[in-house]
Amino acid sequence: MADEGDGRLGTSGALSGVIVADFSRVLAGPYCTMLLADMGATVIKVEGPAGDDTRQWQPPDYDGESTYFLSVNRGKHAIRLDLKDADDLRTAYGIIGAADVFIENYKPGGLAQFGLDAASVERRWPRLIHASITGFGPHGATALPGYDLLAQAASGMMNLTGSPDGPPQRMGVALFDVVTGLHAALGILAALRDREASGLGQRVDVNLMSSALSGLVNQTSGYVAGGVVPHRMGNDHPSLFPYGPFSTGDGILVICVGNDAQFRILSAELGAPEWADDPDFSTMRGRNAHRDRLRELIQDRLSHAGSDEWFTRLRDAGLPCSPILDVQGGVRFAEELGLSPVVEAGTGPSAVPTIKDPIEFSRSRTSYDKAPPRLDEDREAVLTWLAARDQASPDHR
């Protein structure tokens, strides 16, 4: 991995010593690089003159900073550079040359004017991992901007979301951005591992559209392998029943039956053990074929008690079920489970409450030492670090 020079920007963790030049913005790229920073990588966030777009995406805010930006930028060192300025471009080259990973999410061809197109990067820094995130790939859709909602629309996700008799719906979060960020992080780690053996870097290309189609898993598989074009089913699952929200005496409870044994438990707890032996209901195929009749039977039984009582009874019997909570309830439920979902990023008055990295190591440390940076907050530290590296190894770039 790259030498950290005087170590001013170093941190500890499984990826300690890995240096990431982060030229990405908004969500997919920053989510990827935040995960790398959590695991110990030194991430230098390079922003344009106006800063990352998401700094302006508010409300809500925390101490004047967009909570959208805060959600994916802890652990990074921020510097503002105008790549159209010759001095700033030289600084950008210095950061990239010092890095193990260069990640960006410019439109295809957008970096060529700065000498940072794929061919130029490979020629100038042959050991560099160049991760590029686009909306629809680098080939046939260069004019399409990479917004998650466009990928939701074009991939079929929106057509799968919502009531059967209602309009298509977007998801409540830009999930394909997150999935693409995870794919980018996985590709980067694989490329770093390959470099240990080959000594060479490589380009890692990911895009929202491909990530969306991959993320639709059984739905896209149903089409490409089974010839079935899926459609909106509301909260129903195309292959599982009962699997979704059901009305109780005073609310709604989600029940998930994934196999015949679980259906036997549900039948017994609902006071109808004979359902499990009924030929119409005893198999998943049968339950799917007769879901309307079975739904009525289940709803009738659930109507005799409230959601809390059913949740306790079914959970204690070992059946997967859950109340439907809002985000506040979800965080509190995770706290009750001992998952400690909220961590402070940074220390002292500048610390910011954030959601914990979902990856836990038995030995390696996960770092939350640095709060999401203010715009250009770390300019002097980054420039000092670069100067120290130049003195230690003038030819490192």
C-alpha positions in Angstrom: 0.0 0.0 0.0 1.1 3.6 -0.3 3.5 5.0 2.2 1.7 7.5 4.5 4.7 9.8 4.9 4.6 11.5 8.2 1.3 9.8 9.1 -0.6 13.0 9.8 -3.7 11.6 8.0 -3.3 8.0 9.1 -5.7 6.0 11.1 -6.0 2.4 12.4 -8.1 -0.5 11.2 -8.2 -3.4 8.7 -7.5 -0.9 5.8 -4.9 1.2 7.6 -2.3 2.3 5.1 -4.7 2.4 2.2 -5.1 5.9 0.8 -8.2 6.9 -1.1 -8.5 9.9 -3.4 -12.2 10.5 -3.2 -13.5 12.7 -6.1 -17.0 11.4 -5.8 -20.1 13.2 -4.5 -23.7 12.8 -3.6 -24.4 9.2 -2.4 -23.0 6.0 -4.1 -19.3 7.1 -4.1 -19.4 8.8 -0.7 -21.1 5.8 0.9 -18.4 3.5 -0.5 -15.6 5.7 0.8 -17.1 6.2 4.2 -17.2 2.4 4.6 -13.5 2.3 3.6 -12.7 5.1 6.1 -14.6 3.2 8.8 -12.3 0.3 8.2 -9.2 2.4 8.5 -8.5 3.8 5.1 -7.2 7.4 4.8 -9.8 9.1 2.6 -9.2 12.5 1.2 -12.4 14.0 0.0 -11.8 16.4 -2.9 -14.8 18.8 -3.6 -15.4 21.4 -6.3 -15.7 25.1 -5.5 -19.3 24.8 -4.4 -18.8 21.6 -2.4 -20.6 18.3 -2.6 -24.2 18.9 -3.8 -25.6 17.2 -0.7 -24.2 19.9 1.6 -27.2 22.0 0.3 -29.8 19.2 0.6 -31.7 20.3 3.7 -33.8 20.2 5.7 -33.2 18.3 7.9 -29.9 19.7 9.3 -27.7 19.3 12.3 -25.9 22.4 13.5 -26.4 23.9 10.1 -25.0 21.0 8.1 -27.2 18.8 5.9 -27.9 15.5 7.6 -27.9 13.9 4.1 -24.2 14.9 3.8 -23.4 13.9 7.3 -24.9 10.4 6.7 -22.1 9.3 4.3 -19.0 11.5 4.9 -17.6 10.8 8.4 -13.9 9.9 8.7 -12.8 11.9 5.7 -10.3 14.8 5.2 -11.9 17.5 3.0 -10.1 19.8 0.6 -11.8 22.1 -2.0 -10.1 22.2 -5.4 -11.1 23.8 -8.7 -9.8 21.4 -11.4 -9.9 24.2 -13.9 -7.2 26.1 -11.9 -3.7 24.9 -12.8 -2.4 25.0 -9.3 -5.4 23.1 -7.9 -5.1 20.5 -10.7 -1.5 19.9 -9.7 -2.6 19.4 -6.2 -5.3 17.0 -7.4 -2.6 15.1 -9.3 -0.5 15.0 -6.1 -3.4 13.5 -4.1 -4.2 10.9 -6.8 -0.5 10.0 -7.2 -0.2 9.5 -3.4 -3.3 7.2 -3.4 -3.9 3.5 -3.7 -7.5 4.2 -4.9 -8.9 7.0 -7.1 -12.7 7.0 -7.0 -15.0 9.3 -9.0 -18.5 9.5 -10.3 -18.2 12.0 -13.1 -20.2 11.5 -16.3 -18.4 9.3 -18.8 -15.8 11.5 -20.5 -16.2 14.3 -18.0 -12.6 14.0 -16.6 -10.8 13.9 -20.0 -10.4 17.6 -20.0 -8.3 17.3 -16.9 -6.2 14.5 -18.1 -8.0 12.1 -15.8 -9.7 9.9 -18.3 -9.3 6.1 -17.9 -6.4 5.7 -20.4 -4.5 8.7 -19.0 -4.9 7.5 -15.4 -3.7 4.0 -16.3 -0.7 5.3 -18.2 0.4 7.8 -15.5 -0.3 5.7 -12.4 -0.2 2.0 -13.4 -0.5 0.7 -9.8 -3.6 2.8 -9.0 -7.0 1.3 -8.5 -9.4 3.6 -10.5 -13.0 3.1 -9.4 -15.6 4.8 -11.6 -19.3 5.0 -10.8 -21.8 6.1 -13.4 -25.5 6.0 -13.8 -25.9 3.8 -16.8 -22.4 2.6 -17.7 -19.6 4.1 -19.8 -20.8 3.0 -23.2 -24.3 3.8 -24.6 -25.8 6.3 -22.2 -23.2 8.9 -21.6 -25.8 11.7 -21.5 -27.9 10.2 -18.8 -27.1 11.6 -15.3 -26.7 9.1 -12.5 -29.6 9.7 -10.3 -31.0 6.8 -8.2 -34.6 7.6 -9.2 -33.8 7.2 -12.9 -32.3 3.8 -12.1 -35.5 2.9 -10.1 -37.6 3.9 -13.1 -35.5 2.3 -15.8 -34.7 -1.0 -14.1 -38.4 -1.9 -13.3 -38.2 -1.3 -9.6 -40.8 1.5 -9.6 -43.1 -0.7 -11.7 -42.8 -3.4 -9.0 -43.5 -0.9 -6.1 -47.0 0.2 -5.0 -50.5 -1.2 -5.2 -51.6 -3.3 -8.1 -54.3 -0.7 -9.1 -52.1 2.3 -8.3 -49.3 4.2 -10.0 -45.6 3.1 -9.8 -43.9 4.3 -6.7 -40.3 5.2 -5.8 -38.7 3.6 -2.8 -38.4 5.7 0.3 -34.6 5.8 0.1 -32.1 5.9 -2.8 -31.3 2.2 -2.3 -29.6 1.6 -5.6 -27.1 4.3 -4.8 -26.3 2.4 -1.6 -26.1 -1.0 -3.4 -23.8 0.6 -6.0 -21.6 2.0 -3.3 -21.4 -1.5 -1.8 -20.5 -3.0 -5.2 -17.8 -0.3 -5.6 -16.3 -1.1 -2.2 -16.3 -4.8 -3.0 -14.7 -4.2 -6.4 -12.0 -2.0 -4.8 -11.1 -4.5 -2.2 -10.8 -7.3 -4.8 -8.6 -5.0 -7.0 -6.4 -4.3 -4.0 -6.1 -8.0 -3.4 -5.2 -8.6 -7.0 -2.6 -5.9 -7.0 -0.7 -7.7 -4.2 -0.1 -10.6 -6.7 0.2 -8.7 -10.0 1.8 -5.4 -8.9 -0.7 -3.6 -11.2 -3.7 -1.5 -10.6 -6.9 -1.7 -12.7 -10.1 0.1 -13.4 -13.3 -0.9 -11.5 -16.5 0.2 -13.2 -19.9 0.1 -11.5 -23.1 1.7 -12.5 -26.6 2.2 -11.0 -28.4 0.4 -13.7 -26.4 -2.8 -13.5 -26.5 -2.7 -9.7 -30.3 -2.2 -9.8 -30.8 -5.2 -12.1 -28.6 -7.3 -9.9 -30.3 -6.0 -6.8 -33.7 -7.0 -8.1 -32.5 -10.6 -7.7 -35.5 -13.0 -7.9 -37.6 -10.5 -9.9 -35.0 -10.1 -12.7 -34.3 -13.9 -12.5 -38.0 -14.6 -12.9 -37.8 -12.8 -16.2 -34.5 -13.9 -17.7 -34.8 -17.5 -16.5 -38.5 -18.1 -16.3 -39.9 -15.7 -18.9 -42.2 -14.1 -16.3 -42.5 -10.3 -16.3 -43.2 -9.4 -12.6 -45.9 -6.8 -11.7 -47.0 -4.7 -8.8 -48.4 -6.8 -6.0 -48.6 -4.2 -3.2 -47.2 -5.9 -0.1 -47.5 -9.4 -1.4 -44.5 -11.6 -2.4 -44.7 -13.3 -5.8 -43.4 -16.6 -4.4 -44.2 -16.7 -0.7 -47.5 -16.7 1.3 -48.3 -15.7 4.0 -45.5 -13.1 3.7 -46.4 -9.5 4.5 -48.5 -7.2 6.6 -51.8 -8.5 8.1 -54.5 -6.6 10.0 -54.9 -7.5 13.7 -57.6 -6.4 16.2 -56.0 -3.0 16.5 -53.3 -2.5 13.9 -50.9 -4.3 11.5 -48.4 -7.0 12.0 -45.9 -8.3 9.4 -45.7 -12.1 9.3 -43.1 -14.0 7.3 -43.6 -17.7 6.5 -40.7 -19.0 4.5 -41.3 -22.7 4.7 -43.9 -25.4 5.6 -42.6 -25.8 9.2 -43.2 -22.1 9.9 -46.7 -22.4 8.5 -47.4 -25.2 10.9 -46.3 -23.0 13.8 -48.6 -20.2 12.5 -51.5 -22.5 12.1 -51.1 -23.8 15.6 -50.8 -20.4 17.2 -53.9 -19.2 15.3 -55.8 -22.1 16.7 -56.2 -23.9 13.4 -53.6 -26.6 13.3 -55.6 -28.4 10.6 -54.5 -25.8 8.0 -51.1 -27.3 7.9 -52.5 -30.6 6.7 -55.0 -29.2 4.2 -53.7 -30.0 0.7 -54.5 -26.5 -0.4 -52.2 -25.0 2.3 -49.7 -27.6 3.2 -47.1 -26.6 0.6 -45.8 -23.2 -0.5 -47.1 -23.7 -4.0 -50.5 -24.5 -2.6 -50.6 -21.5 -0.3 -49.6 -19.2 -3.2 -52.4 -20.7 -5.4 -55.0 -20.2 -2.7 -53.7 -17.1 -1.1 -56.9 -15.1 -1.2 -58.9 -17.8 0.8 -56.0 -18.3 3.2 -55.7 -14.5 3.7 -59.3 -14.3 4.8 -58.9 -17.1 7.3 -55.7 -15.6 8.8 -57.2 -12.1 9.0 -60.3 -13.5 10.8 -58.1 -15.2 13.5 -55.8 -12.2 13.9 -58.8 -9.9 14.5 -59.4 -11.4 17.9 -56.4 -9.8 19.5 -54.1 -6.8 19.1 -50.8 -6.5 17.3 -48.7 -6.4 20.5 -50.3 -9.6 21.8 -49.9 -11.4 18.5 -46.3 -10.2 18.1 -45.4 -11.6 21.5 -47.1 -14.9 20.9 -45.8 -15.5 17.5 -42.3 -14.4 18.3 -42.1 -16.6 21.4 -43.3 -19.5 19.2 -40.3 -18.9 16.9 -42.3 -17.4 14.0 -40.7 -14.4 12.1 -42.9 -11.4 12.6 -42.5 -7.7 13.3 -44.6 -4.6 14.0 -44.3 -1.8 11.4 -42.3 1.0 13.0 -41.3 4.4 11.8 -37.6 5.3 11.6 -37.5 6.5 15.2 -39.0 3.2 16.3 -36.6 1.3 14.1 -33.6 3.0 15.8 -35.1 2.4 19.3 -35.8 -1.3 18.4 -32.2 -1.8 17.4 -31.1 -0.2 20.7 -33.4 -2.7 22.6 -31.7 -5.5 20.7 -28.3 -4.4 21.8 -27.1 -3.4 18.4 -26.0 0.1 19.5 -27.0 1.7 16.1 -25.9 5.2 16.9 -22.3 6.2 17.2 -20.6 9.6 17.7 -18.3 10.5 14.8 -15.5 12.7 16.0 -14.8 13.9 19.5 -15.7 16.8 21.7 -18.1 19.6 20.6 -17.6 18.7 16.9 -18.9 15.1 17.3 -21.9 14.2 15.2 -24.4 11.4 15.9 -24.3 8.9 13.0 -25.5 5.4 12.2 -22.9 2.7 13.0 -21.1 0.8 10.3 -23.0 -2.5 10.0 -19.8 -4.5 9.7 -18.4 -5.8 13.0 -14.9 -7.3 13.3 -13.8 -9.6 16.1 -10.3 -8.2 16.1 -10.0 -5.2 13.7 -11.0 -1.7 14.9 -13.8 0.3 13.3 -12.9 4.0 13.3 -15.3 6.9 14.1 -12.6 9.3 15.1 -13.3 12.1 12.6 -16.6 13.9 12.2 -18.0 14.6 8.7 -15.8 17.5 7.5 -16.9 21.1 6.9 -16.1 22.3 3.4 -12.4 22.7 2.9 -11.9 21.9 6.6 -8.7 19.9 6.1 -6.9 22.0 3.5 -3.8 22.7 5.5 -3.5 19.2 6.9 -3.8 17.7 3.4 -1.3 20.1 1.9 1.2 19.6 4.8 0.8 15.8 4.3 1.5 16.1 0.6 4.5 18.3 1.2 5.9 15.8 3.7 5.4 12.9 1.2 7.2 14.9 -1.5 10.1 15.4 0.7 10.3 11.8 1.8 9.8 10.5 -1.8 10.0 13.2 -4.5 9.2 10.7 -7.3 6.1 9.1 -5.6 3.8 10.8 -8.1 
